[in-house]
């Protein structure tokens, strides 16, 4: 006879947290429309830029049904969360000839930066090793008419692209010590890095400072409490 195993109250196994499901199409569309309306109230963008961002959201929503580009539960919040967050970074970037976005994934912030700066002539290259995500990035570049190259490769194999960059961006990609190790062997002395970091950024800064010398300006983000954008240059090993 098989007995069911019982646990004392203090030894009950913890339930696995449930993942938030994707909103249904109609619900997601309503959330996006609400987020877009609020975005337009709080951000000043040209009609041309808005048209490109609209097309980006449409392609992201379409491709999200086939591959996981963003967390499924956030597709309805694409304007208020992903695009707004990317624009916080874009507003900090000086004029550039070439920007390289590392670990682009869904094109955040790289495609948003490219969409906003399209009239200024800057080129945004995107580095993404996942072939399916790289295909999405190329589709968006074509659909929006954006200049730039998608490098479907690991960051370590993109030294030539990094060497040609004025700016390097990354969003929630890797701890700061790893990011510095990625870029330091390749970027020029005048290149600047803009890394979007979460609440643990102070710890990451301390860990990086133990092995690297660098200059840094910390820009507070108004999208998520405790997050920041780290503007870094003059990187050298200790």
SVG drawing of the C-alpha trace seen along z (x, -y; Angstrom):
<svg xmlns="http://www.w3.org/2000/svg" viewBox="-10 -67 57 69">
<polyline fill="none" stroke="black" stroke-width="0.4" points="0.0,0.0 1.4,-3.4 1.4,-6.0 1.2,-9.7 4.1,-11.6 3.0,-14.3 5.0,-17.2 4.8,-19.0 3.7,-22.6 7.2,-24.0 8.5,-21.5 6.0,-21.9 7.8,-22.3 7.6,-25.8 5.3,-26.2 7.0,-27.3 6.1,-30.9 3.8,-31.1 5.1,-33.0 2.9,-35.8 1.2,-34.9 1.1,-36.9 -2.0,-39.1 -4.6,-38.0 -4.3,-39.8 -7.2,-42.2 -6.0,-42.9 -2.5,-43.5 -3.6,-45.8 -5.7,-47.8 -2.7,-48.1 -0.5,-49.2 -3.0,-51.9 -3.2,-53.2 0.6,-53.1 1.0,-54.9 -1.4,-57.7 0.5,-58.2 3.8,-58.1 2.7,-60.9 1.7,-63.0 5.1,-62.7 7.5,-62.5 8.1,-65.0 8.9,-63.1 8.5,-64.0 5.8,-62.5 8.5,-60.7 10.0,-59.2 6.5,-58.2 5.8,-56.5 9.0,-54.4 8.2,-53.6 4.7,-52.5 6.1,-50.2 8.6,-48.8 5.9,-48.0 3.8,-46.3 6.7,-44.1 7.7,-43.3 4.2,-42.3 4.0,-40.1 7.3,-38.4 6.7,-37.9 4.1,-35.3 6.8,-33.1 9.9,-33.9 10.5,-35.2 11.8,-38.7 10.6,-40.4 9.1,-39.0 5.6,-37.8 3.8,-39.7 5.4,-43.0 4.3,-43.1 1.3,-45.3 3.7,-47.7 6.0,-48.1 5.5,-51.9 5.6,-52.7 8.3,-50.2 10.6,-49.3 10.4,-52.3 10.3,-54.9 13.3,-53.2 15.3,-53.2 14.5,-56.9 15.9,-57.8 19.2,-56.4 18.9,-58.0 18.4,-61.5 21.9,-61.1 23.7,-60.2 25.9,-62.8 25.9,-63.0 27.6,-60.0 28.7,-58.5 28.4,-54.9 26.9,-53.3 27.2,-49.6 24.4,-48.0 25.5,-44.8 23.2,-41.9 20.4,-43.7 17.7,-41.0 14.5,-42.8 16.4,-45.9 16.3,-47.7 17.7,-50.2 19.5,-49.9 16.5,-50.0 14.8,-52.7 18.0,-54.8 18.3,-54.2 14.6,-55.2 15.0,-58.4 18.3,-59.4 17.5,-58.4 17.4,-62.0 20.8,-62.8 22.7,-60.3 24.1,-58.2 24.5,-54.4 23.5,-51.9 25.0,-48.4 23.4,-45.6 25.2,-42.6 23.0,-39.6 24.3,-36.0 20.8,-34.4 20.0,-33.7 16.2,-34.1 16.5,-37.4 19.1,-38.6 16.6,-37.8 14.0,-40.0 16.5,-42.8 17.2,-42.7 13.5,-42.7 13.0,-45.8 15.9,-47.6 14.5,-46.9 10.9,-47.8 11.9,-51.1 14.7,-51.9 17.4,-52.2 21.1,-52.3 23.3,-49.7 24.5,-46.2 23.2,-43.2 26.1,-41.1 24.8,-37.6 27.9,-36.7 29.3,-36.7 30.6,-40.0 34.1,-38.7 34.0,-38.2 32.8,-41.7 36.1,-43.5 36.1,-45.4 32.6,-46.8 33.5,-47.9 36.8,-49.5 34.8,-51.7 32.2,-52.8 31.9,-56.3 29.4,-54.9 28.6,-51.5 25.2,-50.7 23.8,-47.8 20.6,-47.1 20.5,-44.5 23.1,-42.4 25.8,-41.4 27.4,-42.5 29.6,-45.6 32.9,-43.8 32.0,-41.5 30.8,-44.4 34.1,-46.2 36.0,-43.0 33.9,-42.7 34.6,-46.2 38.0,-47.2 40.2,-45.2 38.5,-46.8 37.1,-50.3 39.0,-53.5 40.3,-55.8 37.6,-58.4 34.6,-55.9 32.0,-56.2 29.8,-53.4 26.3,-53.8 25.1,-50.8 21.6,-50.6 21.7,-48.9 19.3,-47.8 19.1,-48.2 22.4,-46.3 24.5,-48.8 26.4,-50.1 27.6,-46.6 28.6,-46.1 30.5,-49.3 32.5,-48.3 33.3,-44.9 34.4,-46.4 36.6,-49.0 38.6,-46.2 39.9,-45.2 39.4,-48.2 40.2,-51.9 37.5,-54.0 35.8,-57.4 32.1,-57.3 29.0,-59.5 25.9,-58.0 22.6,-59.1 19.5,-58.2 16.7,-56.7 13.1,-57.9 11.5,-54.8 12.4,-52.3 13.3,-53.1 16.9,-52.3 18.0,-51.9 20.7,-54.0 22.6,-54.6 26.3,-54.4 28.3,-56.5 31.8,-55.1 35.1,-55.9 38.9,-55.7 38.7,-51.9 42.0,-50.2 42.9,-47.2 44.5,-47.7"/>
</svg>
